[in-house]
Amino acid sequence: MAKPAAVQHVCTECGTSSGRWLGRCPGCGQFGTMLAEAVPARGPKPPARAAARPPLRL
């Protein structure tokens, strides 16, 4: 099952952001100004380590 899209709530008055909806903005104190915005998806993770090199002949 796919994860739901990430959402961030941003105040339209002062730009304060929150991970969840708040009725009152903690930054400016205005009510009802927090609007949901989609968070851009991250790209694929880089490989954990580099590919192994072929052994060197001594």
Residue, then its C-alpha position, 0 to 999 in steps of 0.5 A: m500500500a502506498k504512503p499518503a502524500a505528505v502535506q505541510h500547513v503554511c500560514t497565509e499571513c506570516g509563512t509559518s509552517s506546521g506538520r499538522w493543521l492548527g486553527r490558530c497560527p503560532g507565529c502571528g496568532q491569526f485564526g483560519t490562515m493555515l492552508a495545506e500544501a503538498v510537500p515535494a517528493r524526495g528523489p531516490k536514495p543513493p546507493a549505500r556504498a560504492a560498487a566494488r572494484p575488481p581485485l588487482r593482480l599483484 
